[in-house]
Amino acid sequence: MSDSEFDFIVFGATSFVGKILCAYLTEHYSDGSVKWAMAGRSATKLEALKTELGEKANLVPVIVADAADEQQLTAMANQTNLIVSTVGPYALYGEPLVKVCCETGTDYCDLTGETQWIAQMLDKYQAKAKASGARIVNCCGFDSIPSDMGVLFLQEKAHEQFGHYCYRVKMRVKAMKGGFSGGTVASLLNVAKEAAKDPALRRTLTNPYALCPANHPFFARQASNNKAKYDSDFQQWTAPFVMASINTRVVHRSNGLLEARYGKNFLYDEAMLSPSAFKAKAMAYGLGAFMVSAAVGPLRSAMESLFLPKPGDGPSPDEQENGFYNMHFFGETATGQTIKCKVTGDKDPGYGSTAKMLAETAIFFSQHSNDEKDSCTDGGFWTPSTLFGMPLVERLSEKAGLTFELLTD
Ligand SMILES: NC(=O)c1ccc[n+]([C@@H]2O[C@H](COP(=O)([O-])OP(=O)(O)OC[C@H]3O[C@@H](n4cnc5c(N)ncnc54)[C@H](OP(=O)(O)O)[C@@H]3O)[C@@H](O)[C@H]2O)c1
């Protein structure tokens, strides 16, 4: 086992989501069972956060590092087994830390949902991560843990019941309540801004296999769901789901890393269920209008200054507490057997629930060192389901307020 000073360091402790994460860790893990530290660019903000967290946080060490300073990042990486980063937009600030982790063999996980950035990091650092043994796991929040682990859960149950995996799976958001933070909005707007001026990046964003391993065998045409549609499997109208663009890429990467376990023609798509055709169309037009406005400079600036949350802002404690989500998965095997399950989370998806998912994933990650060698503990870029498998489903169910349940209707 490693003799690092820390199990993990939370980098970006003073971000909106980082503060919720640190509050959760302080509340549940200040008994010495987990050795963790808070890091960020400002000593003053970190000390203020410690004061805010109260007496239980007194012994949590604080580390100052700027996301652009490789020396400081290397010094931080050398003190720990794992860095958990909430410093975003990742496309603006994330690369130096990924580089340092891949070079020093330090494990890393984050909350990014920025497909184009992950694709760039894969291209640049996969070989380095393999060589150093660093395991890099992006998307450890609402995007994309419920989708990625939900598909794993459904497929494992299908295999147990039918002896086969499903060749097609759909995820439909049945109900969800939550809001957006300034950091998430900044990340979304930055993607729209970069895509508006770069055709290659637009191709990456529209490619369902953008994050699949090089030379993957997948060519099946995937449903795009960017319009309102009637879904005969769910017998309900559906509208586009904003997180589908990252979640579907992560699920296809998982299938790729598992050597096409779910089939070379595996189909996976996501959408939101809607009570009526009218509401589905209104939601589709609303999202379309937002995406078009985000791509146009002056409209983007107007939205930013008029009504979107600023970096550091986000849903109130009440909104976090009263939020939730309920996602239904439908799968069909090649011989026509069907199976359904649901994944739910208490608290709002992007913050209350995301902070718990990230904390519990980080603890699980830090306790499973790559000394325990099997094919999935090698260095490289993993997805949550391929690195952690069903034991993470158990941990999230036990500790993070998620449920994974087969449906029998
Ligand atoms: N996957 C999910 O479900 C999910 C959910 C929530 C959030 N997110 C993502 O998580 C990220 C954080 O969101 P948020 O709303 O918490 O963001 P935020 O409040 O705007 O925080 C951004 C953080 O980045 C830090 N930062 C910026 N430049 C830095 C630098 N040069 N060196 C070190 N730190 C620097 C800021 O430091 P200061 O505190 O010192 O200003 C701040 O802590 C975003 O990318 C968002 O999209 C994903």
The ligand as a Gaussian input file, in Angstrom:
#p B3LYP/6-31G(d) Opt

LIG

0 1
 N      -20.959000      16.466000     -13.328000
 C      -21.845000      17.118000     -12.609000
 O      -22.911000      16.609000     -12.351000
 C      -21.497000      18.490000     -12.100000
 C      -22.247000      19.045000     -11.060000
 C      -21.845000      20.286000     -10.561000
 C      -20.764000      20.955000     -11.117000
 N      -20.098000      20.387000     -12.150000
 C      -18.922000      21.045000     -12.737000
 O      -18.018000      21.314000     -11.675000
 C      -17.293000      22.503000     -11.934000
 C      -17.399000      23.411000     -10.732000
 O      -18.724000      23.932000     -10.658000
 P      -19.068000      25.070000      -9.583000
 O      -20.401000      25.603000      -9.866000
 O      -18.773000      24.565000      -8.228000
 O      -17.980000      26.175000     -10.019000
 P      -17.542000      27.561000      -9.324000
 O      -18.298000      27.790000      -8.068000
 O      -17.561000      28.587000     -10.396000
 O      -16.037000      27.254000      -8.901000
 C      -14.977000      27.188000      -9.790000
 C      -13.736000      26.888000      -8.946000
 O      -12.575000      26.943000      -9.788000
 C      -11.572000      27.600000      -9.050000
 N      -10.554000      28.164000      -9.929000
 C      -10.732000      28.958000     -11.011000
 N       -9.514000      29.287000     -11.526000
 C       -8.592000      28.675000     -10.751000
 C       -7.178000      28.626000     -10.736000
 N       -6.463000      29.280000     -11.660000
 N       -6.539000      27.887000      -9.809000
 C       -7.257000      27.182000      -8.866000
 N       -8.599000      27.212000      -8.815000
 C       -9.249000      27.951000      -9.725000
 C      -12.299000      28.676000      -8.292000
 O      -11.454000      29.120000      -7.226000
 P      -11.932000      30.254000      -6.178000
 O      -12.880000      29.570000      -5.243000
 O      -10.656000      30.646000      -5.507000
 O      -12.585000      31.345000      -6.962000
 C      -13.500000      27.904000      -7.817000
 O      -13.200000      27.211000      -6.625000
 C      -17.867000      23.082000     -13.227000
 O      -17.052000      22.734000     -14.305000
 C      -19.220000      22.390000     -13.353000
 O      -19.641000      22.237000     -14.700000
 C      -20.446000      19.179000     -12.660000

